[in-house]
Amino acid sequence: MKVVVYVLSVLVATALLAGGSFLLVTVTPGRIGWLLLLGTVSLTVFIYGPLMLGSLGTFWDRRRSEESRRYLAWWYRITLALEVLAAVGIVTYAVLTEAPLWLPALFIGVGAVLTVSAVFLGSWLRKREAANPPEVSPWSPISRRDITRKIWKVAVTFAVTVAIGVAFLALFGREIFENDLSVAVVLVAGIAFIAASMAGILVTLPLLKRMREVVDSDAGLLRKLAKVVLKAKQIDLDEEEQVQAARYAAVASTALPFQLAYFVLLYVGLGIQQVQLLSHPQVRPIIITTLALLLAVLVFLVPLYVRYARRARAYAREHAHLFASGEDVAISSPGGQ
């Protein structure tokens, strides 16, 4: 259930962002520069803020510890504060661009509905799992075979999507795209990258579940271990926490590269879809803004995730005696680097 809801949430959020961005350009044609950027950023907060709150409420239990309660409350306050700023931003955008009043009302209303829905849905999913807890298997390291299998699932998804797209174009492409197959090829490529990113999310979720099991859904403890493992902070850990830190590092060393991979695949797919729209003057400003935002996020995420993955691998190797059981332990990135 959680996997289905998570994937659907990502798809819905992506669709809402694309539709809202198109609406911004449609109701305020010719507006470029920082005003359009202001409207797009505000829209992004209204959509992905609730997604963040829903994920936190679904996967983490604030009752596990006082630190968990404070940490989750901090995230809730930050997200809600950003939504308030987004409301100010979209109203400012509407005033300066002379957009119709229903535009900021619509965006603020959708953001409020999404926030309330995300909080209630996240709480419901967590209570549902608590009432029917899944069977937790004894912890074991992630094998290289498991990593290879996950990589193959993503690669096969990409290849199958391309094959289906090529077959569709061979049968119907000329009639639908009026012999302009270059547009069709770009469309197929974008869809293939997005499909591969969805497969990447699906194969990564079990890793995130294992990470959550290591800390028993305690977000406060997860934050503490992340500071030690990923940020190299000097924090005293008791014997149990040392074992948890080693296990967290072993899982994170694999999960982080997969997370980065599906982010890159998704953003490349979205970018390809946006590039083909640059020839339309009406939507060109929002496309350029969107591409710039996608690139900025990747420039930030790639070195960050690479650095964290390297630290996790190093920590897991140094503390392998705390969890190794003689199995084929894989403490490396999916690429085996």
Secondary structure, DSSP 8 states (H G I E B T S, - for coil): -HHHHHHHHHHHHHHHHHHHHHHHHHHSTT--THHHHHHHHHHHHHHHHHHHHHHHHHH--GGG-HHHHHHHHHHHHHHHHHHHHHHHHHHHHHHHHT--THHHHHHHHHHHHHHHHHHHHHHHHHHHHHHS----------BHHHHHHHHHHHHHHHHHHHHHHHHHIIIIIHHHHTT-HHHHHHHHHHHHHHHHHHHHHHHHHHHHHHHHHHTTT-HHHHHHHHHHHTS-------HHHHHHHHHHHHHHHHHHHHHHHHHHHHHHHHHHHHHTTTT-TTTHHHHHHHHHHHHHHHHHHHHHHHHHHHHHHHHHHHTGGGT--SS-B--S-TT--
